[in-house]
Amino acid sequence: MNIKRETHLKVAFLMWGLVGTGLLISGAIFLFGNRSLSVFGEGRPGPGFTEAIGLAIALTIGFIKGNLVLKKLARKYIARIKTLPEKSPVYMTFSPKSWVMVVGMMLLGKIVRSVGAPHLVIGVIYLAVGFALVLGAQAYRVPRRTQAET
């Protein structure tokens, strides 16, 4: 399926944003021990100091990586997308090297979980990467056209 350059930008934005959101949710589940909000209201212990520190570390790392590394990388990908033909296959949204990196990151996540890393560590990693991806995705946003432009 061939899509326009502008659609490639939207696909990249959605992929980074959705994967980032999924990692944020998974990270919160790992970090907070798969407890629902209703558990916190029943007099049971809620998140403790360790989880709060983990959350602060994850958000700090994610903020730095998202704003300093991933936004820069996204601008590089945007420049590459702008060199594509007016219409090209959807898989060309990212380069082959980028797809290899995605698969590598997925394998790394699987390895971290399979070696028995503590849920706290997995949660912090997932939250940091998820937050960074969501922040980095903002670079792909296509400005809306005003009525004067249409």
N, C-alpha and C positions, 0 to 999 in steps of 0.2 A: 504494500500500500504506500503510495507516494503522498507526501504531505508538503505544505509550504514551509518556508524558513520560519515564519512567525509561529506556526504550529509546532515546529521542533522546539522552539523556546518554551512554549506552553507545556509540551511533553516533559522537558527537562525540569521545569518548575514543579509540575505535578509529581514526578518521580522522586525528586529530592524531598519535596514536602511530605508526601505520603510515607516514604521510607523513614524519614525523620520522625514523623508523628508516631508511626508504629514502634520505632525504637524508644521514643519517650514513654509510650504506654508500657511496653515490655520492661523497660528500665525501672519504671515506678513499681511495677509488680514485683520484680526481683528485689528492689531496694526495700520496699515496705512489707515484704513477706507475704504477698498475695492476700492481704487483708482488705476487706471491703470497708467503705466508709461507715457502714452500720456497726461494724465491730468496734470502732473507736468510741461510739456513743453508749456502749453497754457496760461501762465501768472497767473494761479491760484496758491493759496498757496500750497506749498509742505508740506512734513512732518515738523513738528515743533520741538521745543526743548523738549517737553514732549515725543514725539515718539522716539527721539534720546536717551533720558535718559532711556526710557522703553527698547529700543533695547540693550543698554549697560548693563542694569541690567540683562536682559534675557540671553544674551551671557555669561556674567560673571557667573551667577548661573549655566547655562547649561555646561559651561566649567568645573567648579568645580565638579558638580554632575557627568558629563560624565567621567571625568578622575579619580576621587577619589571613586565614589560609583559604577557606572554602569560597569566600566571595571573590578572591583573586583568581582561584581556579575556575569559578563559574564565568568570570569575565573572559578567561582564555577560551573556555568552551563556547561562549557566545561568539567570539571572534571567529572560531572555527565554523560554527553554524552559518555565519554570514558569508562564508566562502563556498558553501554548498550550492548546487544548482537550485533554481527557484523551486523546483519540486524534486524531492528525493525520498528514498525509503525511510520509514520511521526508525529502523534500527540504526540509521546514520546519525541520530541525535547525539550519540556519544561515539567516540572513536573506539576501534578495537582494543587499544590499550586501556581505555576507561572501563570497557566491559570486563576485561581481565581483572582489573582492580576490584570491580564490584564482586566478582566471583571469589577473589582472594579474601576480601573482607568478610564475605559470608562464611567461607571456610574457617577463617580465623575466629569468628564468633562461635562456630560449631566446636572448634578445638577448645576454646576457653571454657565452654559449658561442659564438654566431655571430660576434661581433666579434673573436674570437680572444684573449680574456683568457687569461693564463697559467694552466695547470692548478693551480698553487699558489694563485692567487687564487680560482679557482672552488672548489677544495677547502675553503679556509677559509670561504668564504661558505656553502657547503652544510653543512659541519660545524656552523657557528654556528647556522644556521636550524634544522637538524635537532635539535640538542641543545636549543635553545629550545622547539621544538614538543613534544619528549618530556617536558621538564620542565613545560611549560604544560598538557599533557594530564592531568597528575596532578590538576588541579582538578576534572576531570569524573568522577573515580572515584566510583562509587556505593557507599556503605558497605554492607557485607553485613549482612543481617538475622540476628539471633541467633535461636536456637530459641524463646526466650521471646516474640519479636515475631511469630512465625508461628503 
